[in-house]
């Protein structure tokens, strides 16, 4: 019978993803509003809302 491992395994290294933020489609009111909210959130340091706006812009319901 083998002995169990009694030491820690090395940490898993994940790649650093620094994708550019999505941009608004010209003439789309929804994209413009999300961009405005993202800019206001960034100004006050609310990076959670900045990330949420980026996700919403990427998943825009009209597919742009």
N, C-alpha and C positions, 0 to 999 in steps of 0.2 A: 504494500500500500504506500502511496506517495504522501509526503508531508505537505500540508497547505503552505501557500506562499506567506511569508511572515514579513515582507517588506512592501513598501508602497510601489506601485507601478508609476512610471513617468507620466507627467501630465499630458493631456491631449492638447495639441496645438492647432487652433483653428485659424484659417486665413483671415487677414484683415481686409475687409471690404470697404473701400472708400468710393462708392459709386457717386456720381454726380446727382444732385437733386433733380427731380423732374421739373420741367418747365411748363408753364401754362400755355394752352393753345390760344392763339390770338383770336379774339372775338367770342370766346366762351365765358359766359358770366360765372359759371360754376368754378372753372379753373381760376378766374381772376379773384373770386372770393376766397378760395383756399389759399392762394398765394398771399393775399392780404392778411389773412389770419396767421399764416406761417410767419410772415414778416413781423407782425405785432408780437407773436409769441417769442420769437428770437430776441426781440428788443428787450423783453423782460426776463430772459433766461429760462423760459419754459420749453425745454428741449423735448419733453414728452409730446406736447402739442405740435411742435415742429415735425417730429417723426410721424405723428398721426396724419398731419396734412400731406406729408410726402407719400404715405401709403394711399390716402384717398386720391391724390393726383395720379398715382400709378394705376389705380383701379377705377378710374373715372368711368361712370356708367355708359358714356357715349363712345367709349373705346378709343379715346385719343390719349 
